[in-house]
Amino acid sequence: MIEYINRKNVTKKEKLNVQAECLAIKNYPLKNKHGFFVTSAGLNTLYSSHSLFLNTRIMIFSKTIKKAAFGVLFSSAVFSTSAFSQAKPQLTDPEIASVAVTANQVDIANANIAIARSKDSSILQFAETMKRDHQAVIDQAVALVTKLKVTPKDNAVSQKLLADAANTKKMLESKSGKAFDKAYIDNEVAYHKAVISVIETVLIPEAQNAELKSLLQKVLPAFHAHLEHAEMIQKNY
């Protein structure tokens, strides 16, 4: 459904109100050459700052949360939107297995950096938990694909994960002390939000094998717990 609201003689106050309402919508606002593309609860709002002065046109698009969530999935410190269009990719089970394993490997690598560089007990404890829990997920995934005789298949998503992980590694290793701790935990919050989003909106819906789908559903609560833990620590920075 598309609604067009055409108005002339828009006042400055009305213009500011529209901008404020658009920017108030959360879930990763993205800026493009036309203005802002914002997603929230499956609604995408696109407005043109130029139109606000001449002839206000607010277009509200009803979308599924699946497409909206994946469109912004890789906007965190560890993911980049450059590898993706706003439409989600189609992944096979072998590709889903590769993404799942790679995502966990990336967070283990980040945890190892934190263990080597941080002196904050809360950061160290969190990093140790990430190593343990994510390795457990990897072990379960490997056991399942071995049982199913499925070979994880490399794909654009897993490749981008690794490429961005290398950039994150450089960023983290350039910092020390409190600056490192803040950068690490900020990245963990963004990372887990992104991973949760892709598991819920892409990996689980697209998994064809019932056991693979079940495993993804089984590990999801742990990722939510990780996010809550990271956000709790983040409040101290």
C-alpha positions as a Markdown table, in Angstrom:
| # | Residue | x | y | z |
|---|---|---|---|---|
| 1 | Met | 0.0 | 0.0 | 0.0 |
| 2 | Ile | 1.3 | 3.5 | -0.9 |
| 3 | Glu | -0.1 | 6.6 | 0.5 |
| 4 | Tyr | 0.8 | 10.0 | -1.0 |
| 5 | Ile | 0.2 | 13.1 | 1.0 |
| 6 | Asn | 0.6 | 16.1 | -1.3 |
| 7 | Arg | 0.7 | 19.5 | 0.4 |
| 8 | Lys | 1.8 | 22.9 | -0.6 |
| 9 | Asn | 2.9 | 25.8 | 1.6 |
| 10 | Val | 4.5 | 23.5 | 4.2 |
| 11 | Thr | 5.5 | 25.6 | 7.2 |
| 12 | Lys | 9.0 | 25.3 | 8.8 |
| 13 | Lys | 7.4 | 23.9 | 11.9 |
| 14 | Glu | 5.6 | 21.2 | 10.0 |
| 15 | Lys | 8.8 | 20.4 | 8.1 |
| 16 | Leu | 10.7 | 19.9 | 11.4 |
| 17 | Asn | 8.0 | 17.8 | 12.8 |
| 18 | Val | 8.1 | 15.4 | 9.8 |
| 19 | Gln | 11.8 | 15.2 | 10.1 |
| 20 | Ala | 11.6 | 14.5 | 13.8 |
| 21 | Glu | 9.0 | 11.8 | 13.4 |
| 22 | Cys | 11.1 | 10.1 | 10.7 |
| 23 | Leu | 14.3 | 10.2 | 12.7 |
| 24 | Ala | 12.5 | 9.0 | 15.8 |
| 25 | Ile | 11.8 | 5.6 | 14.1 |
| 26 | Lys | 14.5 | 3.3 | 15.3 |
| 27 | Asn | 16.1 | 0.1 | 13.8 |
| 28 | Tyr | 19.1 | 1.5 | 11.9 |
| 29 | Pro | 18.2 | 4.6 | 9.9 |
| 30 | Leu | 20.0 | 4.6 | 6.6 |
| 31 | Lys | 20.8 | 7.8 | 4.7 |
| 32 | Asn | 20.8 | 7.9 | 0.9 |
| 33 | Lys | 20.9 | 10.5 | -1.8 |
| 34 | His | 17.2 | 11.1 | -1.5 |
| 35 | Gly | 17.0 | 11.5 | 2.2 |
| 36 | Phe | 16.5 | 8.8 | 4.9 |
| 37 | Phe | 15.3 | 5.2 | 4.4 |
| 38 | Val | 14.1 | 4.1 | 7.9 |
| 39 | Thr | 12.8 | 0.7 | 9.0 |
| 40 | Ser | 10.6 | 0.0 | 12.0 |
| 41 | Ala | 8.2 | -2.9 | 12.6 |
| 42 | Gly | 8.0 | -3.6 | 8.9 |
| 43 | Leu | 7.3 | 0.0 | 7.8 |
| 44 | Asn | 9.7 | 1.8 | 5.5 |
| 45 | Thr | 9.4 | 5.6 | 5.4 |
| 46 | Leu | 11.1 | 7.5 | 2.6 |
| 47 | Tyr | 11.1 | 11.2 | 2.4 |
| 48 | Ser | 12.9 | 13.7 | 0.3 |
| 49 | Ser | 14.3 | 16.8 | 2.1 |
| 50 | His | 13.9 | 18.8 | -1.1 |
| 51 | Ser | 10.2 | 17.8 | -1.4 |
| 52 | Leu | 9.6 | 19.1 | 2.1 |
| 53 | Phe | 10.2 | 22.6 | 0.8 |
| 54 | Leu | 8.3 | 22.4 | -2.5 |
| 55 | Asn | 5.6 | 19.8 | -2.3 |
| 56 | Thr | 5.7 | 17.4 | 0.6 |
| 57 | Arg | 5.4 | 13.8 | -0.5 |
| 58 | Ile | 5.6 | 11.2 | 2.2 |
| 59 | Met | 5.6 | 7.7 | 0.9 |
| 60 | Ile | 4.9 | 4.9 | 3.4 |
| 61 | Phe | 5.6 | 1.4 | 2.1 |
| 62 | Ser | 4.2 | -1.7 | 3.9 |
| 63 | Lys | 6.9 | -4.3 | 3.8 |
| 64 | Thr | 7.6 | -7.6 | 5.5 |
| 65 | Ile | 10.0 | -7.3 | 8.5 |
| 66 | Lys | 12.1 | -10.0 | 6.8 |
| 67 | Lys | 13.1 | -7.8 | 3.9 |
| 68 | Ala | 13.4 | -4.7 | 6.0 |
| 69 | Ala | 15.6 | -6.3 | 8.6 |
| 70 | Phe | 18.0 | -7.9 | 6.1 |
| 71 | Gly | 18.3 | -4.6 | 4.3 |
| 72 | Val | 20.0 | -3.1 | 7.3 |
| 73 | Leu | 21.6 | -6.3 | 8.7 |
| 74 | Phe | 25.2 | -5.4 | 7.9 |
| 75 | Ser | 25.2 | -1.7 | 9.0 |
| 76 | Ser | 27.0 | -2.4 | 12.3 |
| 77 | Ala | 30.8 | -2.1 | 12.9 |
| 78 | Val | 31.4 | -5.6 | 11.6 |
| 79 | Phe | 29.0 | -5.8 | 8.7 |
| 80 | Ser | 28.8 | -3.6 | 5.6 |
| 81 | Thr | 25.7 | -3.0 | 3.4 |
| 82 | Ser | 28.0 | -2.8 | 0.3 |
| 83 | Ala | 27.7 | -6.6 | -0.3 |
| 84 | Phe | 23.9 | -6.6 | -0.2 |
| 85 | Ser | 20.8 | -5.1 | -1.8 |
| 86 | Gln | 17.8 | -4.3 | 0.4 |
| 87 | Ala | 16.2 | -7.5 | -0.9 |
| 88 | Lys | 17.5 | -10.5 | 1.1 |
| 89 | Pro | 19.7 | -13.1 | -0.6 |
| 90 | Gln | 18.4 | -16.6 | -1.2 |
| 91 | Leu | 20.6 | -19.1 | 0.7 |
| 92 | Thr | 20.7 | -22.9 | 0.4 |
| 93 | Asp | 21.2 | -25.1 | 3.5 |
| 94 | Pro | 25.0 | -25.5 | 2.8 |
| 95 | Glu | 25.3 | -21.8 | 2.5 |
| 96 | Ile | 23.3 | -21.2 | 5.7 |
| 97 | Ala | 25.6 | -23.7 | 7.5 |
| 98 | Ser | 28.6 | -21.7 | 6.3 |
| 99 | Val | 27.1 | -18.4 | 7.5 |
| 100 | Ala | 26.3 | -19.8 | 10.9 |
| 101 | Val | 29.8 | -21.2 | 11.4 |
| 102 | Thr | 31.5 | -18.1 | 10.1 |
| 103 | Ala | 29.5 | -15.8 | 12.3 |
| 104 | Asn | 30.5 | -17.7 | 15.4 |
| 105 | Gln | 34.1 | -17.9 | 14.4 |
| 106 | Val | 34.2 | -14.1 | 13.9 |
| 107 | Asp | 33.0 | -13.5 | 17.5 |
| 108 | Ile | 35.5 | -16.0 | 18.9 |
| 109 | Ala | 38.3 | -14.1 | 17.1 |
| 110 | Asn | 37.1 | -10.8 | 18.6 |
| 111 | Ala | 36.9 | -12.4 | 22.1 |
| 112 | Asn | 40.5 | -13.6 | 21.7 |
| 113 | Ile | 41.6 | -10.0 | 21.0 |
| 114 | Ala | 39.7 | -8.8 | 24.1 |
| 115 | Ile | 41.3 | -11.5 | 26.3 |
| 116 | Ala | 44.7 | -10.4 | 25.1 |
| 117 | Arg | 44.3 | -6.7 | 25.4 |
| 118 | Ser | 41.7 | -5.9 | 28.1 |
| 119 | Lys | 42.3 | -5.6 | 31.8 |
| 120 | Asp | 38.7 | -5.0 | 32.7 |
| 121 | Ser | 37.2 | -8.0 | 34.6 |
| 122 | Ser | 33.8 | -7.6 | 33.1 |
| 123 | Ile | 35.1 | -7.5 | 29.6 |
| 124 | Leu | 37.3 | -10.5 | 30.2 |
| 125 | Gln | 34.5 | -12.5 | 31.7 |
| 126 | Phe | 32.2 | -11.6 | 28.7 |
| 127 | Ala | 34.9 | -12.5 | 26.2 |
| 128 | Glu | 35.5 | -15.9 | 27.8 |
| 129 | Thr | 31.7 | -16.5 | 27.7 |
| 130 | Met | 31.7 | -15.6 | 24.0 |
| 131 | Lys | 34.5 | -18.1 | 23.3 |
| 132 | Arg | 32.8 | -20.9 | 25.1 |
| 133 | Asp | 29.3 | -20.4 | 23.9 |
| 134 | His | 30.1 | -19.7 | 20.2 |
| 135 | Gln | 32.5 | -22.7 | 20.1 |
| 136 | Ala | 29.6 | -24.8 | 21.4 |
| 137 | Val | 27.4 | -23.6 | 18.6 |
| 138 | Ile | 30.2 | -24.4 | 16.0 |
| 139 | Asp | 30.6 | -27.9 | 17.5 |
| 140 | Gln | 26.8 | -28.5 | 17.2 |
| 141 | Ala | 26.7 | -27.2 | 13.6 |
| 142 | Val | 29.7 | -29.3 | 12.6 |
| 143 | Ala | 28.2 | -32.4 | 14.1 |
| 144 | Leu | 24.9 | -31.8 | 12.3 |
| 145 | Val | 26.4 | -31.2 | 8.8 |
| 146 | Thr | 28.6 | -34.2 | 9.3 |
| 147 | Lys | 25.5 | -36.3 | 10.2 |
| 148 | Leu | 23.6 | -34.9 | 7.2 |
| 149 | Lys | 26.7 | -35.3 | 4.9 |
| 150 | Val | 26.4 | -31.6 | 4.0 |
| 151 | Thr | 29.5 | -29.5 | 3.1 |
| 152 | Pro | 29.1 | -25.8 | 4.2 |
| 153 | Lys | 29.3 | -23.7 | 1.0 |
| 154 | Asp | 31.1 | -20.4 | 0.9 |
| 155 | Asn | 28.9 | -17.5 | -0.3 |
| 156 | Ala | 28.8 | -13.7 | -0.5 |
| 157 | Val | 27.4 | -13.4 | 3.1 |
| 158 | Ser | 30.2 | -15.5 | 4.7 |
| 159 | Gln | 32.8 | -13.9 | 2.5 |
| 160 | Lys | 31.7 | -10.4 | 3.6 |
| 161 | Leu | 31.6 | -11.5 | 7.2 |
| 162 | Leu | 35.3 | -12.5 | 7.0 |
| 163 | Ala | 36.3 | -9.3 | 5.1 |
| 164 | Asp | 34.6 | -7.1 | 7.7 |
| 165 | Ala | 36.0 | -9.1 | 10.5 |
| 166 | Ala | 39.5 | -8.3 | 9.3 |
| 167 | Asn | 38.7 | -4.6 | 9.4 |
| 168 | Thr | 37.2 | -4.9 | 12.9 |
| 169 | Lys | 40.4 | -6.7 | 14.0 |
| 170 | Lys | 42.5 | -3.8 | 12.8 |
| 171 | Met | 40.2 | -1.3 | 14.5 |
| 172 | Leu | 40.3 | -3.1 | 17.8 |
| 173 | Glu | 44.1 | -3.7 | 17.7 |
| 174 | Ser | 44.6 | 0.0 | 17.2 |
| 175 | Lys | 43.1 | 0.8 | 20.6 |
| 176 | Ser | 44.1 | 0.2 | 24.2 |
| 177 | Gly | 42.8 | 0.6 | 27.8 |
| 178 | Lys | 39.3 | 2.0 | 28.2 |
| 179 | Ala | 39.1 | 3.0 | 24.6 |
| 180 | Phe | 39.6 | -0.6 | 23.6 |
| 181 | Asp | 37.0 | -1.9 | 26.1 |
| 182 | Lys | 34.4 | 0.6 | 24.8 |
| 183 | Ala | 35.2 | -0.3 | 21.2 |
| 184 | Tyr | 35.0 | -4.0 | 21.9 |
| 185 | Ile | 31.7 | -3.9 | 23.8 |
| 186 | Asp | 30.1 | -1.5 | 21.4 |
| 187 | Asn | 31.0 | -3.8 | 18.5 |
| 188 | Glu | 29.6 | -6.8 | 20.4 |
| 189 | Val | 26.2 | -5.1 | 20.9 |
| 190 | Ala | 26.0 | -4.2 | 17.2 |
| 191 | Tyr | 27.2 | -7.6 | 16.1 |
| 192 | His | 24.7 | -9.6 | 18.2 |
| 193 | Lys | 21.8 | -7.3 | 17.1 |
| 194 | Ala | 22.8 | -8.0 | 13.5 |
| 195 | Val | 23.3 | -11.8 | 14.0 |
| 196 | Ile | 20.0 | -12.1 | 15.8 |
| 197 | Ser | 18.3 | -10.3 | 13.0 |
| 198 | Val | 19.7 | -12.5 | 10.2 |
| 199 | Ile | 19.0 | -15.7 | 12.2 |
| 200 | Glu | 15.4 | -14.7 | 12.8 |
| 201 | Thr | 14.6 | -13.3 | 9.4 |
| 202 | Val | 16.8 | -15.2 | 7.0 |
| 203 | Leu | 18.5 | -18.3 | 8.2 |
| 204 | Ile | 15.6 | -19.9 | 10.1 |
| 205 | Pro | 12.9 | -19.1 | 7.5 |
| 206 | Glu | 15.1 | -20.3 | 4.6 |
| 207 | Ala | 16.5 | -23.4 | 6.2 |
| 208 | Gln | 14.9 | -26.4 | 4.4 |
| 209 | Asn | 16.3 | -29.2 | 6.6 |
| 210 | Ala | 14.2 | -29.6 | 9.7 |
| 211 | Glu | 17.2 | -30.4 | 11.9 |
| 212 | Leu | 19.2 | -27.4 | 10.7 |
| 213 | Lys | 16.1 | -25.2 | 11.3 |
| 214 | Ser | 15.8 | -26.7 | 14.8 |
| 215 | Leu | 19.4 | -26.0 | 15.6 |
| 216 | Leu | 19.1 | -22.4 | 14.6 |
| 217 | Gln | 16.0 | -22.0 | 16.8 |
| 218 | Lys | 17.8 | -23.7 | 19.7 |
| 219 | Val | 20.8 | -21.4 | 19.7 |
| 220 | Leu | 18.8 | -18.1 | 19.3 |
| 221 | Pro | 18.1 | -17.6 | 23.0 |
| 222 | Ala | 21.8 | -17.7 | 23.7 |
| 223 | Phe | 22.4 | -14.9 | 21.3 |
| 224 | His | 19.7 | -12.8 | 23.0 |
| 225 | Ala | 21.3 | -13.5 | 26.3 |
| 226 | His | 24.7 | -12.4 | 24.9 |
| 227 | Leu | 23.1 | -9.2 | 23.6 |
| 228 | Glu | 21.6 | -8.4 | 27.0 |
| 229 | His | 24.9 | -9.1 | 28.8 |
| 230 | Ala | 26.8 | -6.8 | 26.3 |
| 231 | Glu | 24.3 | -4.0 | 26.7 |
| 232 | Met | 24.6 | -4.2 | 30.5 |
| 233 | Ile | 28.4 | -3.8 | 30.3 |
| 234 | Gln | 28.0 | -1.1 | 27.6 |
| 235 | Lys | 26.2 | 1.1 | 30.2 |
| 236 | Asn | 29.5 | 1.4 | 32.1 |
| 237 | Tyr | 31.1 | 3.1 | 29.0 |
